[in-house]
């Protein structure tokens, strides 16, 4: 094995394994994913020769992969329903945008569907390291999401995906740009220090395992409900779009995107049917995460082997389809485990509408 192959294996390994840690150690794990995302292209350019045209689809696929685990962690770890609904909206908004980009290859789509979810997640998890974020007013959470979208992500998406500028090239071509960046970072640092000084006393000592002080949520047994429900529709939407994007890691992929999304959706639906059958037959779920993952993976592989090629198998790339099935099975398993610990809310909150009403009421008062 050459040095280049070892380096590539390590980088890809970090991008595949670090997202799993988000479920337990959300802040350090997602920061690790963020750093790996920032440096892997530079590493590939240094150790590989030839065209890196495949990198963009690879990068978007693994971005969706680690953001999916961040979203799944909110299902279990975020007790504030308003914060969860904001994160959910931001995540699916970005997921739709990335899926459309893979179909249309029109860069401004990434500006119209900015990845505000990631920084909102980081900010919320940073607060959770010492404070109970349920103390935050809904209008504050909405303001945080809007501020991140307008003042952080839209400029960043414009810079990267519309103007297609490189930070190093910008500094070399315009030395004054570096001074502007440094000044901006100083202002941000001063603002952060003042914010920390005015913050209330911490609710607990600093910890990266931010859920250890919370009472664990029991599994609700959502498998007892009917097969076709809102949870299944969300799962189909989530995994179909994610699977379509992740499949584009394969450079040789030539299958129709709609067919690919339908393929993943059919796998998810049939897995849900198997889970429902198992529960009705045995009166219990899979009991452990590992057992559920192995069953889901085995069912997916069996379906790919047994179902007619025109119906299912041709929808998946011939190269490296095994890795795709493993990733989708893992995401499906963790989504089920997370969703089964989140109690339903009736009616679900509408954070942006409620925050607007709170703001108007405060102004009127």
VEXTI-476139 format. One record per residue (C-alpha): residue number from 1; chain; x, y negated, z negated. Coordinates in Angstrom, 2 decimals. Last residue first. Example, Ala and Ser with C-alpha at 12.3 -4.5 7.8 and 13.67 -1.06 7.14 Angstrom:
2
<rec seq="2" mol="A" px="13.67" py="1.06" pz="-7.14"/>
<rec seq="1" mol="A" px="12.30" py="4.50" pz="-7.80"/>
END
This chain:
365
<rec seq="365" mol="A" px="-45.89" py="-46.24" pz="-25.34"/>
<rec seq="364" mol="A" px="-46.57" py="-46.53" pz="-21.62"/>
<rec seq="363" mol="A" px="-42.94" py="-45.80" pz="-20.83"/>
<rec seq="362" mol="A" px="-42.94" py="-42.74" pz="-23.09"/>
<rec seq="361" mol="A" px="-46.17" py="-41.49" pz="-21.49"/>
<rec seq="360" mol="A" px="-44.69" py="-41.96" pz="-18.03"/>
<rec seq="359" mol="A" px="-41.60" py="-39.98" pz="-18.99"/>
<rec seq="358" mol="A" px="-43.64" py="-37.19" pz="-20.53"/>
<rec seq="357" mol="A" px="-45.87" py="-36.95" pz="-17.43"/>
<rec seq="356" mol="A" px="-42.79" py="-36.79" pz="-15.19"/>
<rec seq="355" mol="A" px="-41.32" py="-34.07" pz="-17.41"/>
<rec seq="354" mol="A" px="-44.57" py="-32.09" pz="-17.17"/>
<rec seq="353" mol="A" px="-44.65" py="-32.29" pz="-13.38"/>
<rec seq="352" mol="A" px="-40.96" py="-31.33" pz="-13.10"/>
<rec seq="351" mol="A" px="-41.23" py="-28.55" pz="-15.68"/>
<rec seq="350" mol="A" px="-44.34" py="-26.78" pz="-14.39"/>
<rec seq="349" mol="A" px="-44.86" py="-24.30" pz="-17.21"/>
<rec seq="348" mol="A" px="-46.24" py="-20.81" pz="-16.54"/>
<rec seq="347" mol="A" px="-49.93" py="-20.37" pz="-17.47"/>
<rec seq="346" mol="A" px="-49.74" py="-17.81" pz="-18.90"/>
<rec seq="345" mol="A" px="-46.18" py="-16.89" pz="-19.81"/>
<rec seq="344" mol="A" px="-44.97" py="-13.32" pz="-19.32"/>
<rec seq="343" mol="A" px="-42.44" py="-11.98" pz="-21.83"/>
<rec seq="342" mol="A" px="-38.89" py="-11.63" pz="-20.50"/>
<rec seq="341" mol="A" px="-37.21" py="-8.37" pz="-21.52"/>
<rec seq="340" mol="A" px="-38.43" py="-6.35" pz="-18.52"/>
<rec seq="339" mol="A" px="-37.20" py="-9.01" pz="-16.14"/>
<rec seq="338" mol="A" px="-33.63" py="-8.54" pz="-17.35"/>
<rec seq="337" mol="A" px="-33.61" py="-4.76" pz="-17.02"/>
<rec seq="336" mol="A" px="-35.34" py="-4.89" pz="-13.63"/>
<rec seq="335" mol="A" px="-32.96" py="-7.56" pz="-12.34"/>
<rec seq="334" mol="A" px="-30.00" py="-5.55" pz="-13.60"/>
<rec seq="333" mol="A" px="-31.13" py="-2.47" pz="-11.71"/>
<rec seq="332" mol="A" px="-31.91" py="-4.32" pz="-8.49"/>
<rec seq="331" mol="A" px="-28.55" py="-6.11" pz="-8.58"/>
<rec seq="330" mol="A" px="-26.70" py="-2.82" pz="-9.06"/>
<rec seq="329" mol="A" px="-28.67" py="-1.12" pz="-6.29"/>
<rec seq="328" mol="A" px="-27.99" py="-4.06" pz="-3.95"/>
<rec seq="327" mol="A" px="-24.27" py="-3.94" pz="-4.70"/>
<rec seq="326" mol="A" px="-24.03" py="-0.16" pz="-4.31"/>
<rec seq="325" mol="A" px="-26.04" py="-0.24" pz="-1.06"/>
<rec seq="324" mol="A" px="-23.77" py="-2.96" pz="0.35"/>
<rec seq="323" mol="A" px="-20.63" py="-1.04" pz="-0.61"/>
<rec seq="322" mol="A" px="-21.97" py="2.08" pz="1.15"/>
<rec seq="321" mol="A" px="-22.84" py="0.15" pz="4.32"/>
<rec seq="320" mol="A" px="-19.13" py="-0.47" pz="4.88"/>
<rec seq="319" mol="A" px="-19.37" py="-0.21" pz="8.67"/>
<rec seq="318" mol="A" px="-22.63" py="1.00" pz="10.24"/>
<rec seq="317" mol="A" px="-24.41" py="-2.17" pz="9.22"/>
<rec seq="316" mol="A" px="-27.91" py="-1.58" pz="7.89"/>
<rec seq="315" mol="A" px="-31.15" py="-1.92" pz="9.82"/>
<rec seq="314" mol="A" px="-30.40" py="1.18" pz="11.84"/>
<rec seq="313" mol="A" px="-30.91" py="3.21" pz="8.67"/>
<rec seq="312" mol="A" px="-34.51" py="2.20" pz="8.10"/>
<rec seq="311" mol="A" px="-37.29" py="3.00" pz="10.53"/>
<rec seq="310" mol="A" px="-35.37" py="3.70" pz="13.74"/>
<rec seq="309" mol="A" px="-32.96" py="5.92" pz="11.83"/>
<rec seq="308" mol="A" px="-35.74" py="8.09" pz="10.44"/>
<rec seq="307" mol="A" px="-35.68" py="8.39" pz="6.64"/>
<rec seq="306" mol="A" px="-33.58" py="11.12" pz="5.10"/>
<rec seq="305" mol="A" px="-30.02" py="9.80" pz="4.74"/>
<rec seq="304" mol="A" px="-30.82" py="6.17" pz="4.01"/>
<rec seq="303" mol="A" px="-33.53" py="7.23" pz="1.60"/>
<rec seq="302" mol="A" px="-31.13" py="9.54" pz="-0.20"/>
<rec seq="301" mol="A" px="-28.58" py="6.75" pz="-0.57"/>
<rec seq="300" mol="A" px="-31.23" py="4.44" pz="-1.97"/>
<rec seq="299" mol="A" px="-32.58" py="7.07" pz="-4.35"/>
<rec seq="298" mol="A" px="-29.10" py="7.92" pz="-5.60"/>
<rec seq="297" mol="A" px="-28.32" py="4.24" pz="-6.22"/>
<rec seq="296" mol="A" px="-31.58" py="3.68" pz="-8.10"/>
<rec seq="295" mol="A" px="-31.01" py="6.84" pz="-10.18"/>
<rec seq="294" mol="A" px="-27.40" py="5.91" pz="-10.96"/>
<rec seq="293" mol="A" px="-28.42" py="2.36" pz="-11.90"/>
<rec seq="292" mol="A" px="-31.24" py="3.59" pz="-14.15"/>
<rec seq="291" mol="A" px="-28.90" py="6.00" pz="-15.95"/>
<rec seq="290" mol="A" px="-26.32" py="3.30" pz="-16.54"/>
<rec seq="289" mol="A" px="-28.91" py="0.82" pz="-17.78"/>
<rec seq="288" mol="A" px="-30.29" py="3.26" pz="-20.31"/>
<rec seq="287" mol="A" px="-33.79" py="4.60" pz="-21.11"/>
<rec seq="286" mol="A" px="-34.84" py="5.35" pz="-17.48"/>
<rec seq="285" mol="A" px="-38.46" py="4.54" pz="-18.24"/>
<rec seq="284" mol="A" px="-41.00" py="6.58" pz="-20.18"/>
<rec seq="283" mol="A" px="-44.33" py="8.35" pz="-19.78"/>
<rec seq="282" mol="A" px="-42.69" py="11.24" pz="-17.92"/>
<rec seq="281" mol="A" px="-44.93" py="11.59" pz="-14.86"/>
<rec seq="280" mol="A" px="-46.43" py="8.10" pz="-14.82"/>
<rec seq="279" mol="A" px="-43.03" py="6.59" pz="-15.55"/>
<rec seq="278" mol="A" px="-41.29" py="8.61" pz="-12.89"/>
<rec seq="277" mol="A" px="-43.94" py="7.73" pz="-10.30"/>
<rec seq="276" mol="A" px="-43.63" py="4.03" pz="-11.12"/>
<rec seq="275" mol="A" px="-39.83" py="4.20" pz="-10.82"/>
<rec seq="274" mol="A" px="-40.12" py="6.04" pz="-7.50"/>
<rec seq="273" mol="A" px="-42.56" py="3.40" pz="-6.18"/>
<rec seq="272" mol="A" px="-40.21" py="0.61" pz="-7.29"/>
<rec seq="271" mol="A" px="-37.38" py="2.33" pz="-5.43"/>
<rec seq="270" mol="A" px="-39.59" py="2.55" pz="-2.34"/>
<rec seq="269" mol="A" px="-40.28" py="-1.18" pz="-2.54"/>
<rec seq="268" mol="A" px="-36.61" py="-2.10" pz="-3.00"/>
<rec seq="267" mol="A" px="-35.53" py="0.09" pz="-0.09"/>
<rec seq="266" mol="A" px="-38.25" py="-1.42" pz="2.09"/>
<rec seq="265" mol="A" px="-37.10" py="-4.92" pz="1.18"/>
<rec seq="264" mol="A" px="-33.51" py="-4.04" pz="2.05"/>
<rec seq="263" mol="A" px="-34.61" py="-2.84" pz="5.47"/>
<rec seq="262" mol="A" px="-36.88" py="-5.83" pz="6.03"/>
<rec seq="261" mol="A" px="-33.97" py="-8.18" pz="5.33"/>
<rec seq="260" mol="A" px="-31.83" py="-6.27" pz="7.84"/>
<rec seq="259" mol="A" px="-34.53" py="-6.30" pz="10.47"/>
<rec seq="258" mol="A" px="-34.95" py="-10.06" pz="10.01"/>
<rec seq="257" mol="A" px="-31.20" py="-10.55" pz="10.33"/>
<rec seq="256" mol="A" px="-30.91" py="-8.55" pz="13.58"/>
<rec seq="255" mol="A" px="-27.95" py="-6.16" pz="13.46"/>
<rec seq="254" mol="A" px="-24.53" py="-7.27" pz="14.74"/>
<rec seq="253" mol="A" px="-22.36" py="-6.78" pz="11.70"/>
<rec seq="252" mol="A" px="-18.75" py="-6.15" pz="12.73"/>
<rec seq="251" mol="A" px="-17.38" py="-8.72" pz="10.25"/>
<rec seq="250" mol="A" px="-19.08" py="-6.98" pz="7.30"/>
<rec seq="249" mol="A" px="-19.46" py="-9.62" pz="4.59"/>
<rec seq="248" mol="A" px="-22.67" py="-10.43" pz="6.44"/>
<rec seq="247" mol="A" px="-24.42" py="-7.71" pz="4.46"/>
<rec seq="246" mol="A" px="-24.35" py="-10.00" pz="1.41"/>
<rec seq="245" mol="A" px="-26.60" py="-12.54" pz="3.13"/>
<rec seq="244" mol="A" px="-29.23" py="-9.98" pz="4.17"/>
<rec seq="243" mol="A" px="-29.08" py="-8.28" pz="0.80"/>
<rec seq="242" mol="A" px="-29.64" py="-11.57" pz="-1.03"/>
<rec seq="241" mol="A" px="-32.64" py="-12.41" pz="1.15"/>
<rec seq="240" mol="A" px="-34.21" py="-8.98" pz="0.66"/>
<rec seq="239" mol="A" px="-33.15" py="-8.79" pz="-2.99"/>
<rec seq="238" mol="A" px="-34.81" py="-12.00" pz="-4.15"/>
<rec seq="237" mol="A" px="-37.95" py="-11.81" pz="-2.01"/>
<rec seq="236" mol="A" px="-38.58" py="-8.16" pz="-2.88"/>
<rec seq="235" mol="A" px="-37.92" py="-8.86" pz="-6.58"/>
<rec seq="234" mol="A" px="-40.27" py="-11.84" pz="-6.54"/>
<rec seq="233" mol="A" px="-42.99" py="-9.77" pz="-4.87"/>
<rec seq="232" mol="A" px="-42.42" py="-6.93" pz="-7.34"/>
<rec seq="231" mol="A" px="-42.80" py="-9.28" pz="-10.30"/>
<rec seq="230" mol="A" px="-45.93" py="-10.85" pz="-8.82"/>
<rec seq="229" mol="A" px="-47.68" py="-7.48" pz="-8.63"/>
<rec seq="228" mol="A" px="-47.90" py="-4.41" pz="-6.42"/>
<rec seq="227" mol="A" px="-46.98" py="-1.36" pz="-8.51"/>
<rec seq="226" mol="A" px="-49.56" py="-1.86" pz="-11.25"/>
<rec seq="225" mol="A" px="-48.32" py="-2.44" pz="-14.78"/>
<rec seq="224" mol="A" px="-46.74" py="0.20" pz="-16.97"/>
<rec seq="223" mol="A" px="-43.33" py="-0.52" pz="-15.45"/>
<rec seq="222" mol="A" px="-43.48" py="-3.79" pz="-17.35"/>
<rec seq="221" mol="A" px="-42.45" py="-1.79" pz="-20.41"/>
<rec seq="220" mol="A" px="-41.77" py="-4.81" pz="-22.58"/>
<rec seq="219" mol="A" px="-38.16" py="-4.10" pz="-23.47"/>
<rec seq="218" mol="A" px="-37.44" py="-5.73" pz="-26.80"/>
<rec seq="217" mol="A" px="-35.69" py="-9.09" pz="-26.98"/>
<rec seq="216" mol="A" px="-32.56" py="-9.15" pz="-29.06"/>
<rec seq="215" mol="A" px="-32.65" py="-11.69" pz="-31.92"/>
<rec seq="214" mol="A" px="-30.24" py="-14.44" pz="-31.10"/>
<rec seq="213" mol="A" px="-26.83" py="-14.90" pz="-32.75"/>
<rec seq="212" mol="A" px="-25.09" py="-12.61" pz="-30.26"/>
<rec seq="211" mol="A" px="-26.57" py="-14.54" pz="-27.33"/>
<rec seq="210" mol="A" px="-23.75" py="-17.01" pz="-26.78"/>
<rec seq="209" mol="A" px="-20.92" py="-14.54" pz="-26.48"/>
<rec seq="208" mol="A" px="-18.54" py="-17.35" pz="-25.52"/>
<rec seq="207" mol="A" px="-18.67" py="-18.70" pz="-29.06"/>
<rec seq="206" mol="A" px="-18.09" py="-22.05" pz="-30.72"/>
<rec seq="205" mol="A" px="-19.53" py="-22.18" pz="-34.21"/>
<rec seq="204" mol="A" px="-23.28" py="-22.56" pz="-34.69"/>
<rec seq="203" mol="A" px="-26.03" py="-25.18" pz="-34.61"/>
<rec seq="202" mol="A" px="-23.57" py="-27.95" pz="-33.89"/>
<rec seq="201" mol="A" px="-24.15" py="-31.35" pz="-35.56"/>
<rec seq="200" mol="A" px="-25.89" py="-33.77" pz="-33.25"/>
<rec seq="199" mol="A" px="-24.13" py="-35.21" pz="-30.18"/>
<rec seq="198" mol="A" px="-22.95" py="-38.82" pz="-30.25"/>
<rec seq="197" mol="A" px="-19.26" py="-37.90" pz="-30.33"/>
<rec seq="196" mol="A" px="-19.76" py="-35.25" pz="-27.67"/>
<rec seq="195" mol="A" px="-21.44" py="-37.73" pz="-25.33"/>
<rec seq="194" mol="A" px="-18.70" py="-40.27" pz="-25.87"/>
<rec seq="193" mol="A" px="-16.04" py="-37.67" pz="-25.01"/>
<rec seq="192" mol="A" px="-17.96" py="-36.52" pz="-21.92"/>
<rec seq="191" mol="A" px="-18.36" py="-40.09" pz="-20.67"/>
<rec seq="190" mol="A" px="-14.67" py="-40.76" pz="-21.11"/>
<rec seq="189" mol="A" px="-13.82" py="-37.54" pz="-19.23"/>
<rec seq="188" mol="A" px="-16.22" py="-38.39" pz="-16.39"/>
<rec seq="187" mol="A" px="-14.73" py="-41.89" pz="-16.07"/>
<rec seq="186" mol="A" px="-11.21" py="-40.41" pz="-16.03"/>
<rec seq="185" mol="A" px="-12.25" py="-37.87" pz="-13.39"/>
<rec seq="184" mol="A" px="-13.63" py="-40.65" pz="-11.18"/>
<rec seq="183" mol="A" px="-10.46" py="-42.69" pz="-11.56"/>
<rec seq="182" mol="A" px="-8.37" py="-39.66" pz="-10.58"/>
<rec seq="181" mol="A" px="-10.52" py="-39.09" pz="-7.50"/>
<rec seq="180" mol="A" px="-10.30" py="-42.73" pz="-6.45"/>
<rec seq="179" mol="A" px="-6.51" py="-42.71" pz="-6.93"/>
<rec seq="178" mol="A" px="-6.26" py="-39.60" pz="-4.76"/>
<rec seq="177" mol="A" px="-8.28" py="-41.30" pz="-2.02"/>
<rec seq="176" mol="A" px="-5.80" py="-44.18" pz="-1.92"/>
<rec seq="175" mol="A" px="-3.24" py="-41.87" pz="-0.29"/>
<rec seq="174" mol="A" px="-5.47" py="-41.52" pz="2.82"/>
<rec seq="173" mol="A" px="-4.32" py="-38.98" pz="5.42"/>
<rec seq="172" mol="A" px="-2.32" py="-36.82" pz="2.99"/>
<rec seq="171" mol="A" px="-5.03" py="-37.01" pz="0.35"/>
<rec seq="170" mol="A" px="-7.79" py="-36.14" pz="2.82"/>
<rec seq="169" mol="A" px="-5.75" py="-33.26" pz="4.24"/>
<rec seq="168" mol="A" px="-5.33" py="-31.77" pz="0.77"/>
<rec seq="167" mol="A" px="-9.05" py="-32.09" pz="-0.04"/>
<rec seq="166" mol="A" px="-10.21" py="-30.56" pz="3.25"/>
<rec seq="165" mol="A" px="-13.06" py="-32.17" pz="5.13"/>
<rec seq="164" mol="A" px="-15.86" py="-30.32" pz="6.90"/>
<rec seq="163" mol="A" px="-17.93" py="-33.54" pz="7.26"/>
<rec seq="162" mol="A" px="-21.15" py="-31.51" pz="7.04"/>
<rec seq="161" mol="A" px="-20.22" py="-28.42" pz="5.03"/>
<rec seq="160" mol="A" px="-17.49" py="-29.49" pz="2.62"/>
<rec seq="159" mol="A" px="-17.90" py="-33.22" pz="2.12"/>
<rec seq="158" mol="A" px="-21.67" py="-33.27" pz="2.53"/>
<rec seq="157" mol="A" px="-22.05" py="-30.29" pz="0.17"/>
<rec seq="156" mol="A" px="-19.90" py="-32.07" pz="-2.42"/>
<rec seq="155" mol="A" px="-21.76" py="-35.37" pz="-2.10"/>
<rec seq="154" mol="A" px="-25.11" py="-33.53" pz="-2.43"/>
<rec seq="153" mol="A" px="-23.85" py="-31.35" pz="-5.28"/>
<rec seq="152" mol="A" px="-22.56" py="-33.94" pz="-7.72"/>
<rec seq="151" mol="A" px="-24.58" py="-37.15" pz="-7.81"/>
<rec seq="150" mol="A" px="-27.97" py="-36.16" pz="-6.42"/>
<rec seq="149" mol="A" px="-28.26" py="-32.49" pz="-7.41"/>
<rec seq="148" mol="A" px="-26.44" py="-32.74" pz="-10.73"/>
<rec seq="147" mol="A" px="-28.50" py="-35.78" pz="-11.68"/>
<rec seq="146" mol="A" px="-31.76" py="-34.07" pz="-10.71"/>
<rec seq="145" mol="A" px="-30.96" py="-30.99" pz="-12.79"/>
<rec seq="144" mol="A" px="-29.84" py="-33.04" pz="-15.81"/>
<rec seq="143" mol="A" px="-32.89" py="-35.29" pz="-15.56"/>
<rec seq="142" mol="A" px="-35.12" py="-32.21" pz="-15.48"/>
<rec seq="141" mol="A" px="-33.41" py="-30.90" pz="-18.60"/>
<rec seq="140" mol="A" px="-33.72" py="-34.26" pz="-20.35"/>
<rec seq="139" mol="A" px="-37.41" py="-34.54" pz="-19.41"/>
<rec seq="138" mol="A" px="-37.98" py="-31.11" pz="-20.94"/>
<rec seq="137" mol="A" px="-36.56" py="-32.28" pz="-24.26"/>
<rec seq="136" mol="A" px="-33.44" py="-30.52" pz="-25.48"/>
<rec seq="135" mol="A" px="-33.70" py="-28.74" pz="-28.84"/>
<rec seq="134" mol="A" px="-34.12" py="-25.45" pz="-26.99"/>
<rec seq="133" mol="A" px="-30.48" py="-25.91" pz="-26.04"/>
<rec seq="132" mol="A" px="-29.36" py="-24.49" pz="-29.42"/>
<rec seq="131" mol="A" px="-25.92" py="-25.95" pz="-29.77"/>
<rec seq="130" mol="A" px="-22.36" py="-24.61" pz="-29.90"/>
<rec seq="129" mol="A" px="-21.66" py="-22.39" pz="-26.85"/>
<rec seq="128" mol="A" px="-25.22" py="-23.01" pz="-25.68"/>
<rec seq="127" mol="A" px="-24.34" py="-26.50" pz="-24.43"/>
<rec seq="126" mol="A" px="-21.72" py="-25.04" pz="-22.10"/>
<rec seq="125" mol="A" px="-24.33" py="-22.49" pz="-20.95"/>
<rec seq="124" mol="A" px="-26.70" py="-25.29" pz="-19.98"/>
<rec seq="123" mol="A" px="-23.99" py="-27.20" pz="-18.12"/>
<rec seq="122" mol="A" px="-22.75" py="-24.09" pz="-16.32"/>
<rec seq="121" mol="A" px="-26.28" py="-23.08" pz="-15.26"/>
<rec seq="120" mol="A" px="-27.02" py="-26.58" pz="-14.01"/>
<rec seq="119" mol="A" px="-23.70" py="-26.48" pz="-12.17"/>
<rec seq="118" mol="A" px="-24.59" py="-23.23" pz="-10.39"/>
<rec seq="117" mol="A" px="-28.25" py="-24.06" pz="-9.76"/>
<rec seq="116" mol="A" px="-27.39" py="-27.30" pz="-7.91"/>
<rec seq="115" mol="A" px="-26.27" py="-25.30" pz="-4.87"/>
<rec seq="114" mol="A" px="-27.65" py="-27.71" pz="-2.30"/>
<rec seq="113" mol="A" px="-30.46" py="-26.68" pz="0.10"/>
<rec seq="112" mol="A" px="-30.69" py="-29.69" pz="2.47"/>
<rec seq="111" mol="A" px="-26.89" py="-29.99" pz="2.48"/>
<rec seq="110" mol="A" px="-26.47" py="-26.27" pz="3.17"/>
<rec seq="109" mol="A" px="-28.96" py="-26.66" pz="6.02"/>
<rec seq="108" mol="A" px="-26.69" py="-29.36" pz="7.47"/>
<rec seq="107" mol="A" px="-24.34" py="-26.52" pz="8.57"/>
<rec seq="106" mol="A" px="-26.59" py="-24.94" pz="11.21"/>
<rec seq="105" mol="A" px="-25.66" py="-21.27" pz="11.59"/>
<rec seq="104" mol="A" px="-29.34" py="-20.41" pz="12.32"/>
<rec seq="103" mol="A" px="-29.69" py="-16.97" pz="10.71"/>
<rec seq="102" mol="A" px="-26.88" py="-17.09" pz="8.16"/>
<rec seq="101" mol="A" px="-27.85" py="-20.69" pz="7.40"/>
<rec seq="100" mol="A" px="-31.46" py="-19.68" pz="6.81"/>
<rec seq="99" mol="A" px="-30.31" py="-17.13" pz="4.23"/>
<rec seq="98" mol="A" px="-28.08" py="-19.73" pz="2.56"/>
<rec seq="97" mol="A" px="-30.96" py="-22.19" pz="2.36"/>
<rec seq="96" mol="A" px="-33.42" py="-19.65" pz="0.98"/>
<rec seq="95" mol="A" px="-30.92" py="-18.68" pz="-1.71"/>
<rec seq="94" mol="A" px="-30.33" py="-22.33" pz="-2.60"/>
<rec seq="93" mol="A" px="-34.04" py="-22.99" pz="-3.23"/>
<rec seq="92" mol="A" px="-34.29" py="-19.64" pz="-5.03"/>
<rec seq="91" mol="A" px="-31.61" py="-20.66" pz="-7.52"/>
<rec seq="90" mol="A" px="-32.85" py="-24.20" pz="-8.10"/>
<rec seq="89" mol="A" px="-36.42" py="-23.00" pz="-8.72"/>
<rec seq="88" mol="A" px="-35.31" py="-20.29" pz="-11.14"/>
<rec seq="87" mol="A" px="-33.02" py="-22.67" pz="-12.99"/>
<rec seq="86" mol="A" px="-35.89" py="-25.13" pz="-13.49"/>
<rec seq="85" mol="A" px="-38.23" py="-22.31" pz="-14.56"/>
<rec seq="84" mol="A" px="-35.67" py="-21.03" pz="-17.06"/>
<rec seq="83" mol="A" px="-35.13" py="-24.46" pz="-18.58"/>
<rec seq="82" mol="A" px="-38.88" py="-24.86" pz="-19.09"/>
<rec seq="81" mol="A" px="-39.25" py="-21.36" pz="-20.53"/>
<rec seq="80" mol="A" px="-36.62" py="-21.99" pz="-23.21"/>
<rec seq="79" mol="A" px="-35.45" py="-18.50" pz="-24.30"/>
<rec seq="78" mol="A" px="-32.61" py="-18.26" pz="-21.80"/>
<rec seq="77" mol="A" px="-30.64" py="-15.06" pz="-22.33"/>
<rec seq="76" mol="A" px="-32.66" py="-12.28" pz="-20.72"/>
<rec seq="75" mol="A" px="-34.03" py="-13.77" pz="-17.52"/>
<rec seq="74" mol="A" px="-31.27" py="-16.38" pz="-17.45"/>
<rec seq="73" mol="A" px="-28.74" py="-13.55" pz="-17.07"/>
<rec seq="72" mol="A" px="-30.45" py="-12.46" pz="-13.83"/>
<rec seq="71" mol="A" px="-29.91" py="-15.94" pz="-12.38"/>
<rec seq="70" mol="A" px="-26.20" py="-15.81" pz="-13.22"/>
<rec seq="69" mol="A" px="-26.08" py="-12.31" pz="-11.75"/>
<rec seq="68" mol="A" px="-27.57" py="-13.65" pz="-8.53"/>
<rec seq="67" mol="A" px="-25.07" py="-16.53" pz="-8.55"/>
<rec seq="66" mol="A" px="-22.29" py="-13.93" pz="-8.48"/>
<rec seq="65" mol="A" px="-23.68" py="-12.13" pz="-5.44"/>
<rec seq="64" mol="A" px="-24.86" py="-15.26" pz="-3.61"/>
<rec seq="63" mol="A" px="-21.31" py="-16.64" pz="-3.80"/>
<rec seq="62" mol="A" px="-20.02" py="-13.23" pz="-2.72"/>
<rec seq="61" mol="A" px="-22.08" py="-13.40" pz="0.47"/>
<rec seq="60" mol="A" px="-21.29" py="-17.07" pz="1.14"/>
<rec seq="59" mol="A" px="-17.56" py="-16.34" pz="0.93"/>
<rec seq="58" mol="A" px="-17.67" py="-13.29" pz="3.19"/>
<rec seq="57" mol="A" px="-19.77" py="-15.22" pz="5.73"/>
<rec seq="56" mol="A" px="-17.28" py="-18.11" pz="5.67"/>
<rec seq="55" mol="A" px="-14.20" py="-15.87" pz="5.71"/>
<rec seq="54" mol="A" px="-14.90" py="-14.04" pz="8.99"/>
<rec seq="53" mol="A" px="-13.25" py="-16.80" pz="10.99"/>
<rec seq="52" mol="A" px="-9.99" py="-16.12" pz="9.19"/>
<rec seq="51" mol="A" px="-8.03" py="-15.65" pz="12.43"/>
<rec seq="50" mol="A" px="-4.66" py="-13.97" pz="12.35"/>
<rec seq="49" mol="A" px="-2.05" py="-13.31" pz="9.72"/>
<rec seq="48" mol="A" px="-2.84" py="-12.54" pz="6.11"/>
<rec seq="47" mol="A" px="-0.90" py="-13.20" pz="2.92"/>
<rec seq="46" mol="A" px="-0.95" py="-17.00" pz="2.65"/>
<rec seq="45" mol="A" px="-4.28" py="-17.58" pz="4.40"/>
<rec seq="44" mol="A" px="-5.90" py="-14.96" pz="2.18"/>
<rec seq="43" mol="A" px="-4.59" py="-16.64" pz="-0.97"/>
<rec seq="42" mol="A" px="-5.79" py="-20.07" pz="0.17"/>
<rec seq="41" mol="A" px="-9.20" py="-18.61" pz="0.98"/>
<rec seq="40" mol="A" px="-9.31" py="-16.94" pz="-2.45"/>
<rec seq="39" mol="A" px="-8.57" py="-20.09" pz="-4.44"/>
<rec seq="38" mol="A" px="-11.91" py="-21.85" pz="-4.91"/>
<rec seq="37" mol="A" px="-14.10" py="-18.75" pz="-5.10"/>
<rec seq="36" mol="A" px="-11.77" py="-17.21" pz="-7.66"/>
<rec seq="35" mol="A" px="-12.01" py="-20.41" pz="-9.71"/>
<rec seq="34" mol="A" px="-15.80" py="-20.42" pz="-9.58"/>
<rec seq="33" mol="A" px="-16.04" py="-16.73" pz="-10.42"/>
<rec seq="32" mol="A" px="-13.79" py="-17.28" pz="-13.44"/>
<rec seq="31" mol="A" px="-15.97" py="-20.23" pz="-14.44"/>
<rec seq="30" mol="A" px="-18.97" py="-17.89" pz="-14.12"/>
<rec seq="29" mol="A" px="-17.35" py="-15.41" pz="-16.50"/>
<rec seq="28" mol="A" px="-16.15" py="-17.98" pz="-19.03"/>
<rec seq="27" mol="A" px="-19.67" py="-19.48" pz="-19.31"/>
<rec seq="26" mol="A" px="-21.87" py="-16.38" pz="-19.11"/>
<rec seq="25" mol="A" px="-20.15" py="-13.97" pz="-21.50"/>
<rec seq="24" mol="A" px="-22.65" py="-11.10" pz="-21.72"/>
<rec seq="23" mol="A" px="-24.64" py="-11.19" pz="-18.44"/>
<rec seq="22" mol="A" px="-21.92" py="-13.22" pz="-16.77"/>
<rec seq="21" mol="A" px="-19.57" py="-10.26" pz="-17.24"/>
<rec seq="20" mol="A" px="-21.02" py="-8.48" pz="-14.19"/>
<rec seq="19" mol="A" px="-20.09" py="-11.51" pz="-12.07"/>
<rec seq="18" mol="A" px="-16.38" py="-10.91" pz="-12.86"/>
<rec seq="17" mol="A" px="-16.38" py="-7.47" pz="-11.19"/>
<rec seq="16" mol="A" px="-16.94" py="-8.22" pz="-7.48"/>
<rec seq="15" mol="A" px="-15.04" py="-11.53" pz="-7.20"/>
<rec seq="14" mol="A" px="-12.24" py="-10.17" pz="-9.38"/>
<rec seq="13" mol="A" px="-11.98" py="-7.05" pz="-7.22"/>
<rec seq="12" mol="A" px="-11.89" py="-9.16" pz="-4.04"/>
<rec seq="11" mol="A" px="-8.89" py="-11.06" pz="-5.40"/>
<rec seq="10" mol="A" px="-7.15" py="-7.93" pz="-6.69"/>
<rec seq="9" mol="A" px="-7.73" py="-5.97" pz="-3.49"/>
<rec seq="8" mol="A" px="-6.44" py="-8.89" pz="-1.40"/>
<rec seq="7" mol="A" px="-3.27" py="-9.09" pz="-3.50"/>
<rec seq="6" mol="A" px="-2.70" py="-5.34" pz="-3.29"/>
<rec seq="5" mol="A" px="-3.28" py="-5.32" pz="0.48"/>
<rec seq="4" mol="A" px="-0.82" py="-8.18" pz="0.97"/>
<rec seq="3" mol="A" px="1.80" py="-6.40" pz="-1.14"/>
<rec seq="2" mol="A" px="1.51" py="-3.32" pz="1.06"/>
<rec seq="1" mol="A" px="0.00" py="0.00" pz="0.00"/>
END
